[in-house]
Amino acid sequence: MEFEEAAVEVLREESRPLHWTVILDLALRRGYLDPFTQPDPRSHLLRALARAAREGTVEKQGSGVYALPLPDTSG
């Protein structure tokens, strides 16, 4: 699983904003990321979260805290 995909899956499963360290911990524990085949998961996850926030896949809600965007209910 790629880093952004793992982060989104963790956020989807938890249904609440999480600090990136919690996202990383859960992704590793659940086997979404493998530090033996994917070296330096910390920096790769941080870059993936920053990219996902720029693209609107996730929202940055505070210092290091990310969540899935709320669905658009305007129309």
PyMOL CGO cylinders between C-alpha atoms (Angstrom):
from pymol import cmd
from pymol.cgo import CYLINDER

trace = [
    CYLINDER, 0.00, 0.00, 0.00, 1.31, 3.47, -0.80, 0.3, 1, 1, 1, 1, 1, 1,
    CYLINDER, 1.31, 3.47, -0.80, 1.79, 6.03, 1.98, 0.3, 1, 1, 1, 1, 1, 1,
    CYLINDER, 1.79, 6.03, 1.98, -1.08, 8.34, 1.03, 0.3, 1, 1, 1, 1, 1, 1,
    CYLINDER, -1.08, 8.34, 1.03, -3.42, 5.40, 0.58, 0.3, 1, 1, 1, 1, 1, 1,
    CYLINDER, -3.42, 5.40, 0.58, -2.44, 4.04, 4.00, 0.3, 1, 1, 1, 1, 1, 1,
    CYLINDER, -2.44, 4.04, 4.00, -3.03, 7.41, 5.67, 0.3, 1, 1, 1, 1, 1, 1,
    CYLINDER, -3.03, 7.41, 5.67, -6.44, 7.83, 4.05, 0.3, 1, 1, 1, 1, 1, 1,
    CYLINDER, -6.44, 7.83, 4.05, -7.44, 4.28, 5.04, 0.3, 1, 1, 1, 1, 1, 1,
    CYLINDER, -7.44, 4.28, 5.04, -6.46, 4.89, 8.67, 0.3, 1, 1, 1, 1, 1, 1,
    CYLINDER, -6.46, 4.89, 8.67, -8.37, 8.19, 8.74, 0.3, 1, 1, 1, 1, 1, 1,
    CYLINDER, -8.37, 8.19, 8.74, -11.40, 6.51, 7.14, 0.3, 1, 1, 1, 1, 1, 1,
    CYLINDER, -11.40, 6.51, 7.14, -11.35, 3.69, 9.68, 0.3, 1, 1, 1, 1, 1, 1,
    CYLINDER, -11.35, 3.69, 9.68, -10.91, 5.97, 12.69, 0.3, 1, 1, 1, 1, 1, 1,
    CYLINDER, -10.91, 5.97, 12.69, -13.46, 8.60, 11.50, 0.3, 1, 1, 1, 1, 1, 1,
    CYLINDER, -13.46, 8.60, 11.50, -11.76, 11.40, 13.44, 0.3, 1, 1, 1, 1, 1, 1,
    CYLINDER, -11.76, 11.40, 13.44, -8.81, 13.77, 13.10, 0.3, 1, 1, 1, 1, 1, 1,
    CYLINDER, -8.81, 13.77, 13.10, -5.48, 12.20, 14.03, 0.3, 1, 1, 1, 1, 1, 1,
    CYLINDER, -5.48, 12.20, 14.03, -1.94, 13.40, 14.57, 0.3, 1, 1, 1, 1, 1, 1,
    CYLINDER, -1.94, 13.40, 14.57, 0.48, 12.09, 11.96, 0.3, 1, 1, 1, 1, 1, 1,
    CYLINDER, 0.48, 12.09, 11.96, 2.30, 10.03, 14.59, 0.3, 1, 1, 1, 1, 1, 1,
    CYLINDER, 2.30, 10.03, 14.59, -0.94, 8.15, 15.36, 0.3, 1, 1, 1, 1, 1, 1,
    CYLINDER, -0.94, 8.15, 15.36, -1.61, 7.67, 11.65, 0.3, 1, 1, 1, 1, 1, 1,
    CYLINDER, -1.61, 7.67, 11.65, 1.88, 6.23, 11.21, 0.3, 1, 1, 1, 1, 1, 1,
    CYLINDER, 1.88, 6.23, 11.21, 1.57, 3.97, 14.25, 0.3, 1, 1, 1, 1, 1, 1,
    CYLINDER, 1.57, 3.97, 14.25, -1.80, 2.58, 13.17, 0.3, 1, 1, 1, 1, 1, 1,
    CYLINDER, -1.80, 2.58, 13.17, -0.68, 2.10, 9.57, 0.3, 1, 1, 1, 1, 1, 1,
    CYLINDER, -0.68, 2.10, 9.57, 2.34, 0.12, 10.76, 0.3, 1, 1, 1, 1, 1, 1,
    CYLINDER, 2.34, 0.12, 10.76, 0.36, -1.93, 13.30, 0.3, 1, 1, 1, 1, 1, 1,
    CYLINDER, 0.36, -1.93, 13.30, -2.34, -2.77, 10.75, 0.3, 1, 1, 1, 1, 1, 1,
    CYLINDER, -2.34, -2.77, 10.75, 0.23, -3.81, 8.18, 0.3, 1, 1, 1, 1, 1, 1,
    CYLINDER, 0.23, -3.81, 8.18, -0.57, -1.08, 5.65, 0.3, 1, 1, 1, 1, 1, 1,
    CYLINDER, -0.57, -1.08, 5.65, 3.06, 0.02, 5.72, 0.3, 1, 1, 1, 1, 1, 1,
    CYLINDER, 3.06, 0.02, 5.72, 6.10, -2.21, 6.09, 0.3, 1, 1, 1, 1, 1, 1,
    CYLINDER, 6.10, -2.21, 6.09, 9.27, -0.51, 7.35, 0.3, 1, 1, 1, 1, 1, 1,
    CYLINDER, 9.27, -0.51, 7.35, 11.37, -3.38, 5.98, 0.3, 1, 1, 1, 1, 1, 1,
    CYLINDER, 11.37, -3.38, 5.98, 10.21, -2.97, 2.38, 0.3, 1, 1, 1, 1, 1, 1,
    CYLINDER, 10.21, -2.97, 2.38, 9.35, 0.76, 2.58, 0.3, 1, 1, 1, 1, 1, 1,
    CYLINDER, 9.35, 0.76, 2.58, 12.35, 2.47, 4.20, 0.3, 1, 1, 1, 1, 1, 1,
    CYLINDER, 12.35, 2.47, 4.20, 11.96, 5.69, 6.20, 0.3, 1, 1, 1, 1, 1, 1,
    CYLINDER, 11.96, 5.69, 6.20, 8.16, 5.53, 6.62, 0.3, 1, 1, 1, 1, 1, 1,
    CYLINDER, 8.16, 5.53, 6.62, 8.14, 8.66, 8.79, 0.3, 1, 1, 1, 1, 1, 1,
    CYLINDER, 8.14, 8.66, 8.79, 9.41, 11.06, 6.13, 0.3, 1, 1, 1, 1, 1, 1,
    CYLINDER, 9.41, 11.06, 6.13, 7.48, 9.36, 3.32, 0.3, 1, 1, 1, 1, 1, 1,
    CYLINDER, 7.48, 9.36, 3.32, 4.23, 9.57, 5.29, 0.3, 1, 1, 1, 1, 1, 1,
    CYLINDER, 4.23, 9.57, 5.29, 4.80, 13.24, 6.14, 0.3, 1, 1, 1, 1, 1, 1,
    CYLINDER, 4.80, 13.24, 6.14, 5.42, 14.06, 2.48, 0.3, 1, 1, 1, 1, 1, 1,
    CYLINDER, 5.42, 14.06, 2.48, 2.35, 12.05, 1.43, 0.3, 1, 1, 1, 1, 1, 1,
    CYLINDER, 2.35, 12.05, 1.43, 0.17, 13.87, 3.97, 0.3, 1, 1, 1, 1, 1, 1,
    CYLINDER, 0.17, 13.87, 3.97, 1.44, 17.29, 2.84, 0.3, 1, 1, 1, 1, 1, 1,
    CYLINDER, 1.44, 17.29, 2.84, 0.75, 16.38, -0.79, 0.3, 1, 1, 1, 1, 1, 1,
    CYLINDER, 0.75, 16.38, -0.79, -2.70, 15.01, 0.08, 0.3, 1, 1, 1, 1, 1, 1,
    CYLINDER, -2.70, 15.01, 0.08, -3.53, 18.22, 1.98, 0.3, 1, 1, 1, 1, 1, 1,
    CYLINDER, -3.53, 18.22, 1.98, -2.53, 20.34, -1.03, 0.3, 1, 1, 1, 1, 1, 1,
    CYLINDER, -2.53, 20.34, -1.03, -4.66, 18.16, -3.30, 0.3, 1, 1, 1, 1, 1, 1,
    CYLINDER, -4.66, 18.16, -3.30, -7.64, 18.20, -0.93, 0.3, 1, 1, 1, 1, 1, 1,
    CYLINDER, -7.64, 18.20, -0.93, -7.62, 14.46, -0.20, 0.3, 1, 1, 1, 1, 1, 1,
    CYLINDER, -7.62, 14.46, -0.20, -7.11, 15.23, 3.50, 0.3, 1, 1, 1, 1, 1, 1,
    CYLINDER, -7.11, 15.23, 3.50, -7.40, 18.42, 5.53, 0.3, 1, 1, 1, 1, 1, 1,
    CYLINDER, -7.40, 18.42, 5.53, -4.76, 19.73, 7.89, 0.3, 1, 1, 1, 1, 1, 1,
    CYLINDER, -4.76, 19.73, 7.89, -6.62, 20.75, 11.04, 0.3, 1, 1, 1, 1, 1, 1,
    CYLINDER, -6.62, 20.75, 11.04, -3.75, 21.84, 13.22, 0.3, 1, 1, 1, 1, 1, 1,
    CYLINDER, -3.75, 21.84, 13.22, -0.10, 21.27, 13.85, 0.3, 1, 1, 1, 1, 1, 1,
    CYLINDER, -0.10, 21.27, 13.85, 0.41, 17.73, 12.56, 0.3, 1, 1, 1, 1, 1, 1,
    CYLINDER, 0.41, 17.73, 12.56, -3.29, 16.85, 12.74, 0.3, 1, 1, 1, 1, 1, 1,
    CYLINDER, -3.29, 16.85, 12.74, -5.10, 15.54, 9.66, 0.3, 1, 1, 1, 1, 1, 1,
    CYLINDER, -5.10, 15.54, 9.66, -8.65, 14.46, 8.86, 0.3, 1, 1, 1, 1, 1, 1,
    CYLINDER, -8.65, 14.46, 8.86, -10.70, 13.48, 5.87, 0.3, 1, 1, 1, 1, 1, 1,
    CYLINDER, -10.70, 13.48, 5.87, -12.64, 16.39, 4.37, 0.3, 1, 1, 1, 1, 1, 1,
    CYLINDER, -12.64, 16.39, 4.37, -16.31, 16.54, 5.22, 0.3, 1, 1, 1, 1, 1, 1,
    CYLINDER, -16.31, 16.54, 5.22, -18.64, 15.60, 2.36, 0.3, 1, 1, 1, 1, 1, 1,
    CYLINDER, -18.64, 15.60, 2.36, -20.14, 18.53, 0.46, 0.3, 1, 1, 1, 1, 1, 1,
    CYLINDER, -20.14, 18.53, 0.46, -23.77, 18.83, 1.56, 0.3, 1, 1, 1, 1, 1, 1,
    CYLINDER, -23.77, 18.83, 1.56, -24.51, 22.13, -0.19, 0.3, 1, 1, 1, 1, 1, 1,
    CYLINDER, -24.51, 22.13, -0.19, -26.38, 20.79, -3.02, 0.3, 1, 1, 1, 1, 1, 1,
]
cmd.load_cgo(trace, "trace")
